[in-house]
């Protein structure tokens, strides 16, 4: 038996157990140092969790502020863009001429003559009216470089030029650059004189209607054309249907009538200056030098020559009306909006 009054024997250090260093023996724990900090407290400072949350909250607020500022900037930029678009559309590039300064007014007719093009009756006639109404304009020059186009648009310009000449009593000169053919020549004969370069292409007094016919090819491929019409000639000029002799004769008669209208305008404009030949109204075209010899043009000369030697002023002001950058962007934007609206409309499920 163990004697309770007997002192414990000395403990051998080699016999110390791990259980002797458990929390129920606090006096046996080693002192806490910085190398033994809790893994849950990486900073070692009290309240680190609060500081971290505050940093995250402020970072989120700053990000939201930056996003709002960017959205505001984008909206203001779009607003400024549309304001500039409207301003440029309302303030076209009309020439700022002083009515007291004599000058030669120029209106360009370039490219295809067609509705909606730069060389359309809408644009050209508006420019012509501005040029004739300017007191400083001593003469109006039609600067032409066009292979032709719509006889309707050309006729509208021809009529307007004749009206403005009679009203304002100002001379009109046509100056041909590379080409003045077909409908472009239809316009040129309204001028008092026509000036050309010796190598210009002039003439082509004729009318055409072109197309294709695929009936033979369809027969070889075994393709059947299923065209339903209400009216005997509603499918007239359909490229996938055969053309009857009656339809061909009808189309030819219509072309002949328009051709005679063209010839009458040329004869009225050129008068006795024309030296008619059998080929003059056949659709052929000539060089500028030949055109002068045939009376289709008056003499060789360019824009500077006409302004300096004929109008007697070196000042040249261009009255040509064109789509400016804003209008082109507006048209593209409108087309894009229309296309998007159509796509959205098509996406709507149909009622069944």
Secondary structure, DSSP 8 states (H G I E B T S, - for coil): ---TTS------GGG--GGGGSGGGGGGS----GGG--TT-SS-STTHHHHHHHHHHHHHHHHHHHHHHHHHHHHHHHHHHHHHHHHHHHS-------TTS-EEEEEEEES-B-TTSTBSHHHHHHHHHHHHH-TTEEEEEEEEEE--B-HHHHHHHHHHHHHHHHHH--EEEEEEEEEEETHHHHHHTTSSEEEE-TT-EEE-----------HHHHHHHT-------SSTTTTTT-TTS---HHHHHHHHHHHHHHHHHHHHHHHHHHGGG----TTTTTT-EEEHHHHHHHTSS-EE--HHHIIIIIS----EEE------HHHHHHHHHHHHHHHHHHHHHHHS----
